[in-house]
Amino acid sequence: MRYLTCSQVAALGGNDPLSAFDDVIETVKLLHSGEASMPAETHVDLTSPQGKVYSLPATVGGRFNAAGVKWTAHRPLARDGYPMAMAMTLLNRADSGLPVAIMQSGSLTATRTAAVSALALRYASPQPPRRILLLGAGVQAAAHLKMLTAQFPELEKVYCWNRTPSHLEAMLERAETLPWQTEKLTSIEHALAQPWDALITCTSASQPFIGQQFIQPGRMVMQIGYHEVSFEAIARADKVVVDGWGDYCNTSAKSLFQMYRAGEFVKDRVAADLADLVVGNWRASPTDSVYFSSFGLNVFDIALAARVAQEAERQDVGTALPLEFALS
């Protein structure tokens, strides 16, 4: 069994937005055909306040041939200098159950989330996007900037805003050469007033700041973060699109699921999910206003991790960990 560090995962293509997009498309098809599954997550509490460790299992057939679990510690009040979220993924072969790899996988989550956003932008946007407004400057925002660079080089402009301008400067300095013009905006009011076609929110806001006035014909609002979009804004959207709908609707802090639990949204209002986009060829009308809620499906984490593990075996990369079995 191989152990892979975050730098090795990156070197093996784990953070590549084009490969991740292909992984997501194929996994959606496998989910639709019953060759992939994602049971409900579970968690245990840490002794630190609000800290939890989540277990997120999934199995993916096809070329991935993987059963795995992402084990993620969320430490919102940690002050020890380490990340607030720390993720590891353990993989077994789906056909035999033999363990094959364990890897640091925090970057895989951001990469697969951005790949899902690329899918939504390409297939659910009412109009081909030309001007994007990207909010945030953390790991998710950086992954989305990288995704836009690879998947949408034809954009006219990307507007960027973050609550802390220095973090935005740092993100843009770390970014690869961008194929389109970017404009850094200093206030959220100024950012939201720009002539954007698609809004991507990658913030950690716990209170909504995207109101119903930003839901307009021909526009798409994409919520990647926690609770940025108001119930009134979601209610105003012509089409509500999700990556998926599962038991997490009863617990997730995402705006859409909070609205559902408050009795102000019914599941029947969901116009499409990823399977509808990929397999069913659902598309929005050019004049629709579209709201997309990205919960984040861990089945994609397992798919990306499986591809990375296969590449590690091909290149003989990683630390070999001996397996000893007690045989009777």
Secondary structure, DSSP 8 states (H G I E B T S, - for coil): -EEE-HHHHHHTTTT-HHHHHHHHHHHHHHHHHTSEE----EEEE-SSTT-EEEEEEEEE-TTT-EEEEEEEEE-TT--SSS-SEEEEEEEEETTT--EEEEEE-HHHHHHHHHHHHHHHHHHH-SS---EEEEE--SHHHHHHHHHHHHH-TT-SEEEEE-SSHHHHHHHHHHS---SSEEEE-S-HHHHHTS--SEEEE----SS--B-GGG--TT-EEEE-SSS-B-HHHHHH-SEEEES--SGGGGT--SHHHHHHHTTS--GGGEEE-HHHHHTS-----TT--EEEE----HHHHHHHHHHHHHHHHHHT-SEE--------
